[in-house]
Amino acid sequence: MYASVRTLTRLFSKMPRQLLLSKVPVDLSIVEFNLDAQEDIFLTYTWGLKNGPGIRRTGQGPPYMDSIDGHHTDIVTHPSILRRRTWLIQEELRAAELADTQKDLAKAQSAKDLAEIQIINQTKQELQAIRAHDTFFQEAYPGYEIIGQQGCGDLTMNEWNVAFINNDLGEDRPTLISLHEEQLRYRTYSCLVKWKASESGRGQVTIEDLRFNRKEMTQDPNNFVRVRFGNEWLPRGDLIEFAVSNQQVIRDGKIVPIVTTCHQFSDLRHVLSLPNLNPIGQLYIGEPLRSKGGYRPRDYFGKEQWGDIWLGEADFLQDVNLVRAALAGPIFLKFPPGATEERLRGAMTLSGYIEVINDLEPLSPGDWRFIERSPFEKVLEVYFRRNTYGWTIIGLSSDNRRLICLACTGEAGRTGYTLEDAAHFILQAGARNALLMDEGYDVFQRVRWDTELTDMVPLNRRRLRSVFFFVRPRYSFGCRPSPSPEKNEEFASR
């Protein structure tokens, strides 16, 4: 069936091509865009947030973030805070976002939560005037029509995510996008690169190894980006329209082992299925209620915790080699401060892990046990499972003329695909190189087959900091005709 769908779609060279579409066990879509058919790719981002703030993680509490207004806050988990000033994906989503914000406000007012009321009111006010990515793009490039969208939600949110914008979509030109704390000087990035059009009028998109310099490190914009050519690093900023980084999942036709890129993941739940030590519900039979209608807060790491705490996260963030070990086999973990045998057993059981009693029985992925290492020390031995998640991947064919775009949903630890599973799908669809671009609830894919964009993978969030656009000139097949019949015939023959 796959081959027949692909063969059929290639007959229509002037429109996106559906290479794979599946709804079981989760939504999965692979679509191809053809640069030789005048289809193109652009990247937008939320102005004012090019340096974050990003999400910070210690593993000793929920993720936190410096507030948009520059004030530090200990814990930021409410979506209204995380999404403040973030642009809408599309203008048509504004009304629904305002309606949901009004519902959140009503709940906060009912609970008399003054702090949350203030935050939501700020969000509601901002939503009246916040930009939308699609209208912003159309204002900058009115000669193109949008034929597809996918998310790039890691950009400006996490380390190891950097971009360079050298076209009209940047706040200044050129624009370097990265968190303030990003260690640019010491890192090499796998990047999707869109080169400026050549004299033939054709641009090119490639996946390259890049290094970046901040503006304060060089006076020459060409030196903002250096590209690896063999053993040399050549300045090429002047030739690049945009470049954006993320983890490479396919390199030269082979799936990249996750153990070689795991240090580039800020959220380790994308790599490993980590049990939640602090769920809202009951951890074990007989656990006392701590608050009205709930079992939070629980004491972990020396303080009361209202948010999720993930087993092993604090250790992994301190030692990337421990992550690599956990990807290869079972590891020993000390009890996190505040964790008891009852809490740990409950968290493991709720996450679907299986307890093994025999100390000598080899563990398989998903197994765990308690091990006494001395009269004074008991540890947890666990063989972590790989996690299933939602993924956005963008790949390129061997000739770099076809963009192959995958999006799939997934319920963490329950159903869906691991990253290697998703990479295998896009490899089979023809990608020789590919980058992971987004994960989790930010994942979506919208494609225009006729007159409107269709949700191939429905969106869960209406606002993202950064978005990919797939476009074509407005005189292309199926769109507004060109001024003269001669032009129409010329474009139709291409």
C-alpha positions in Angstrom: 0.0 0.0 0.0 2.8 2.4 0.8 4.5 2.0 -2.6 1.2 2.6 -4.4 0.4 5.8 -2.5 3.8 7.1 -3.2 3.6 6.3 -6.9 0.2 7.9 -7.2 1.2 11.1 -5.5 4.2 11.5 -7.7 1.9 12.0 -10.7 0.9 15.4 -9.2 4.2 17.3 -9.3 2.8 20.7 -8.5 1.3 19.9 -5.0 2.5 18.3 -1.7 2.6 14.5 -1.8 1.3 12.3 0.9 3.8 9.5 1.4 2.3 7.8 4.4 -0.8 8.4 6.5 -1.8 6.2 9.5 -4.2 6.6 12.4 -3.2 3.4 14.3 -1.9 3.3 16.9 -1.5 7.1 16.7 -1.7 9.8 14.1 1.3 9.6 11.8 1.8 11.6 8.5 4.7 11.9 6.1 4.4 14.6 3.4 6.9 15.5 0.7 7.5 19.0 -0.7 9.5 19.3 -3.9 11.9 22.2 -4.4 12.0 21.6 -8.1 8.2 22.2 -8.2 8.8 25.7 -6.7 7.7 24.5 -3.3 9.8 26.2 -0.5 10.5 26.3 3.2 10.7 29.3 5.6 11.1 29.6 9.4 9.3 32.2 11.6 9.9 32.8 15.3 8.3 35.0 18.0 9.9 38.4 18.0 11.2 39.6 21.3 11.9 36.0 22.5 15.0 35.2 20.4 17.0 34.7 23.5 14.3 33.0 25.6 13.6 32.7 28.4 14.0 29.0 28.1 12.8 26.2 30.3 15.2 25.2 33.1 15.4 21.7 34.7 17.2 20.4 37.8 15.2 17.2 38.4 14.7 18.4 42.0 11.4 20.0 41.2 9.2 20.9 38.2 10.7 22.9 35.3 11.0 26.6 36.0 11.5 29.6 33.8 12.6 33.2 34.2 9.5 35.2 33.6 9.0 37.1 30.4 9.2 40.3 32.3 12.7 39.5 33.5 11.8 38.5 37.1 12.9 35.1 38.3 10.2 32.7 39.5 10.8 29.4 41.2 8.3 27.2 39.4 6.5 27.9 36.1 4.1 25.1 35.0 1.0 27.0 34.1 0.6 27.1 30.3 -0.4 30.8 30.5 3.0 31.6 31.8 5.0 29.4 29.5 3.2 30.8 26.5 3.2 34.5 27.4 3.9 36.7 24.3 4.2 33.6 22.1 2.6 34.1 18.7 -0.4 32.2 17.5 0.2 29.5 14.9 -2.6 30.9 12.8 -4.8 33.9 13.1 -8.0 31.8 13.0 -7.0 30.2 16.3 -7.2 33.5 18.3 -10.9 33.2 19.2 -10.6 29.7 20.6 -7.5 30.7 22.6 -9.3 33.6 24.1 -12.2 31.4 25.0 -10.0 28.9 26.8 -8.2 31.7 28.6 -11.6 33.0 29.8 -12.4 29.5 31.2 -9.0 29.4 33.0 -9.8 32.8 34.5 -13.2 31.7 35.7 -11.6 28.7 37.5 -8.9 30.9 39.1 -11.6 33.3 40.3 -13.6 30.5 41.7 -10.5 29.2 43.6 -9.7 32.8 44.6 -6.1 32.3 43.4 -5.0 35.9 43.1 -1.6 35.2 41.6 -3.1 33.0 38.9 -5.8 35.5 38.2 -3.2 38.2 37.6 -1.2 36.0 35.2 -4.3 34.9 33.2 -5.5 38.5 33.0 -2.1 39.5 31.5 -2.3 36.7 29.0 -5.9 37.6 28.1 -4.8 41.2 27.4 -1.8 40.1 25.3 -4.0 37.8 23.2 -6.0 40.7 21.9 -3.0 42.0 20.0 -0.4 39.2 19.8 0.8 38.4 16.3 0.0 35.2 14.4 2.8 33.4 12.5 0.8 33.0 9.3 -0.3 36.6 9.0 3.3 37.7 9.8 4.7 35.5 7.1 2.1 36.7 4.5 2.9 40.3 5.3 6.6 39.7 4.7 6.2 37.5 1.6 2.8 38.2 -0.1 3.9 36.5 -3.3 3.8 33.1 -1.6 0.9 31.0 -0.4 1.1 28.7 2.5 0.7 25.0 1.6 2.0 23.4 4.9 3.0 24.1 8.5 4.9 22.2 11.2 6.2 23.2 14.6 9.7 24.1 15.7 8.8 24.5 19.3 12.2 23.7 20.9 13.7 26.9 19.4 14.2 29.6 22.1 13.0 27.1 24.7 15.9 24.7 25.2 19.7 24.5 24.9 21.2 22.9 21.8 18.6 24.7 19.8 20.0 27.6 17.7 18.9 29.4 14.6 20.3 32.0 12.2 17.8 34.1 10.2 19.1 36.2 7.3 15.9 37.3 5.5 12.8 39.5 6.2 11.5 37.3 8.9 14.2 38.3 11.4 14.0 41.2 13.9 17.3 42.5 12.5 19.3 41.1 9.7 21.0 38.8 10.3 19.5 37.5 13.5 21.1 34.8 15.8 18.6 33.0 17.9 19.8 31.2 21.1 19.4 31.2 24.8 21.8 33.5 26.7 23.4 30.6 28.4 23.9 28.6 25.2 27.6 27.4 25.0 28.0 28.4 21.3 31.7 28.5 21.5 32.1 24.8 22.4 29.3 23.2 20.4 28.9 21.9 16.9 25.3 21.8 15.6 23.4 19.6 13.1 21.4 22.1 11.1 18.8 22.4 8.4 20.2 25.1 6.1 18.3 27.0 3.5 20.8 28.6 1.1 20.1 31.8 -0.8 19.0 31.4 -4.4 21.8 31.0 -6.9 22.1 32.8 -10.2 19.8 30.1 -11.7 17.1 31.3 -9.4 17.0 28.0 -7.5 17.7 27.8 -3.8 18.9 24.7 -2.0 18.3 23.1 1.3 20.8 20.9 3.0 21.7 19.4 6.4 25.1 20.5 7.6 27.4 20.7 10.6 27.5 24.3 11.7 29.2 26.5 14.3 27.9 29.9 15.4 29.4 33.1 16.7 27.5 35.8 18.6 27.6 39.3 17.2 29.9 40.5 20.0 32.5 37.9 18.9 32.8 39.2 15.4 32.2 42.3 13.3 31.7 40.4 10.1 28.1 39.0 9.6 29.6 36.3 7.3 31.4 34.9 10.4 28.2 34.5 12.4 27.9 31.0 10.8 30.7 28.6 9.8 30.0 25.5 7.8 32.1 22.3 7.9 33.7 21.5 4.6 35.9 18.5 5.2 38.3 19.5 8.0 37.8 23.2 7.4 35.3 25.6 9.0 34.3 28.3 6.4 32.4 31.5 7.1 29.1 31.3 5.1 26.6 33.6 6.9 26.2 35.8 3.8 25.1 32.8 1.7 22.5 31.4 4.1 18.9 32.5 4.3 18.2 30.5 7.5 19.7 27.7 9.5 18.1 25.9 12.5 19.6 23.2 14.6 18.4 20.1 16.4 19.3 16.4 17.0 20.2 14.5 13.8 18.3 11.2 13.6 19.4 10.1 10.1 22.9 10.7 8.8 24.0 9.6 5.4 21.2 7.0 5.1 21.6 5.5 8.5 19.7 6.0 11.8 21.9 7.8 14.3 22.2 5.8 17.6 20.4 7.8 20.3 23.3 7.2 22.7 25.4 9.6 20.6 22.9 12.5 20.8 21.3 12.0 24.2 23.3 14.8 25.7 21.5 17.2 23.4 18.1 16.6 25.0 17.0 19.0 27.7 13.9 17.0 28.6 15.2 13.4 29.2 11.6 12.0 29.1 12.0 12.2 25.4 14.7 9.6 25.6 13.7 7.4 28.6 10.4 6.5 30.2 10.8 8.1 33.7 8.3 7.2 36.4 6.5 10.1 38.1 7.3 10.1 41.8 4.7 12.8 42.5 1.5 12.1 40.6 -1.8 13.9 41.5 -3.4 10.5 42.4 -2.5 8.0 45.0 0.9 6.4 44.9 0.2 3.3 47.0 -2.7 1.9 49.0 -3.1 3.6 52.3 -1.3 6.8 51.3 -2.9 9.7 53.2 -4.5 12.7 51.5 -2.3 15.8 51.8 -4.8 18.4 50.5 -8.5 18.6 49.6 -9.1 16.0 46.9 -5.4 15.2 46.3 -2.2 13.6 47.5 0.1 16.5 46.8 2.3 18.1 48.1 4.8 15.3 48.9 8.2 16.0 50.4 11.1 15.5 48.0 14.5 17.1 47.9 13.9 18.8 51.2 10.7 20.7 50.3 7.0 20.3 49.6 6.5 19.5 45.9 3.3 20.3 44.0 4.6 19.4 40.6 5.8 16.3 38.9 9.1 14.8 40.0 10.7 12.3 37.6 12.8 9.4 38.9 16.4 9.7 37.8 16.1 13.1 36.2 18.3 14.9 38.8 21.0 12.2 38.5 20.9 12.2 34.7 21.2 16.0 34.4 24.3 15.8 36.6 26.0 13.0 34.6 25.3 12.5 30.9 27.3 9.3 31.0 24.6 7.9 33.3 22.1 8.6 30.6 24.2 6.7 28.1 24.5 3.8 30.5 20.7 3.8 31.1 20.2 3.5 27.3 22.4 0.4 27.2 21.3 -1.5 30.3 20.2 -1.5 33.9 21.7 1.1 36.3 21.7 1.7 40.1 20.0 4.8 41.5 20.1 6.0 45.1 16.8 6.8 46.6 16.0 10.5 45.9 15.6 12.5 49.1 12.1 11.9 50.4 11.5 8.7 48.4 10.5 5.7 50.4 10.2 2.1 49.3 6.4 2.5 49.3 6.6 5.6 47.1 9.2 4.1 44.7 7.3 0.8 44.4 4.0 2.7 43.7 5.7 5.0 41.1 7.2 2.1 39.3 4.0 0.1 39.3 1.9 3.0 38.1 4.4 3.5 35.2 4.1 -0.1 34.1 7.5 -1.3 35.4 7.7 -4.9 36.6 9.4 -5.7 39.9 11.9 -8.6 39.9 12.5 -10.4 43.2 15.6 -12.5 42.3 18.8 -10.5 42.7 20.6 -12.5 40.0 17.9 -12.6 37.3 19.0 -10.5 34.4 16.8 -7.4 34.0 15.1 -6.6 30.7 13.8 -3.1 29.7 10.9 -2.3 32.0 12.2 -4.4 35.0 13.4 -3.1 38.4 14.2 -4.3 41.9 15.6 -3.1 45.3 19.2 -4.1 46.0 20.8 -4.0 49.4 24.4 -3.0 48.9 25.3 -2.7 52.6 23.5 -2.8 56.0 23.1 0.9 55.6 22.3 1.3 51.9 19.5 0.1 49.7 19.4 1.2 46.0 17.0 0.9 43.1 18.2 -1.1 40.1 16.2 -0.3 37.0 16.4 -1.0 33.3 14.6 2.0 31.9 12.3 1.6 28.8 12.6 3.9 25.9 9.8 6.4 25.8 7.1 6.8 23.2 6.3 10.4 22.3 5.1 12.8 19.7 7.7 13.7 17.1 8.3 16.2 14.3 11.1 15.3 11.9 12.3 17.0 8.7 14.4 15.1 6.3 16.0 15.5 2.8 16.2 13.2 -0.1 19.7 12.2 -1.4 19.6 14.9 -4.0 18.5 17.5 -1.5 15.5 18.5 -3.7 12.7 16.9 -1.7 11.7 17.9 1.8 10.3 14.9 3.6 8.3 15.9 6.7 7.0 13.6 9.4 4.7 14.3 12.3 3.2 11.8 14.7 1.4 12.0 18.1 2.2 9.7 21.0 1.2 9.2 24.7 4.3 9.1 26.8 5.0 5.7 28.1 1.7 4.3 26.8 1.3 4.3 23.0 3.1 5.6 19.9 6.6 5.4 18.6 10.1 5.7 20.0 12.4 8.2 18.2 14.1 5.4 16.3 10.7 4.0 15.2 9.8 7.4 13.8 13.2 7.8 12.2 12.8 4.4 10.5 9.5 5.6 8.9 11.1 8.7 7.4 14.1 6.7 6.3 11.9 4.3 4.4 10.1 7.3 2.9 13.3 8.4 1.2 15.2 10.7 3.6 18.9 10.4 3.5 19.5 12.9 6.3 16.9 14.1 8.9 16.6 16.2 12.0 14.3 15.9 15.0 12.6 19.4 15.2 9.9 19.1 17.9 8.4 16.7 20.4 5.3 16.2 22.6 2.3 18.4 22.6 3.8 21.0 20.2 3.7 18.5 17.3 1.3 19.1 14.5 1.1 19.1 10.7 -1.2 21.0 8.4 -1.1 20.6 4.7 -3.1 22.3 1.9 -4.4 19.8 -0.7 -6.9 22.0 -2.4 -8.2 25.3 -1.0 -7.6 25.0 2.7 -5.1 23.7 5.2 -6.0 20.3 6.5 -4.9 18.9 9.9 -2.9 15.7 9.1 -1.8 15.6 12.7 -4.1 17.8 14.8 -2.5 20.5 16.9 -2.8 20.5 20.7 -1.5 24.0 21.3 -2.5 27.1 19.4 0.7 29.1 20.2 4.3 28.2 19.4 7.5 30.2 19.6 8.6 29.0 16.1 7.0 27.5 13.1 8.0 26.0 9.7 6.1 27.2 6.6 6.0 25.3 3.4 5.0 27.6 0.5 4.7 28.0 -3.2 4.5 31.1 -5.5 0.9 32.2 -5.9 1.1 31.6 -9.7 1.7 27.9 -9.1 -0.6 25.0 -10.0 -4.1 25.3 -8.5 -3.6 28.9 -7.4 -4.4 32.3 -8.6 -3.5 32.5 -12.4 -0.7 34.6 -13.7 -1.4 37.8 -15.6 -1.0 36.2 -19.1 -1.8 32.8 -20.6 1.8 32.5 -21.8 3.0 32.6 -18.2 0.4 30.1 -17.1 1.6 27.7 -19.8 5.2 28.3 -18.9 4.6 27.4 -15.2 2.3 24.5 -16.0 5.1 22.9 -18.1 7.6 23.0 -15.3 
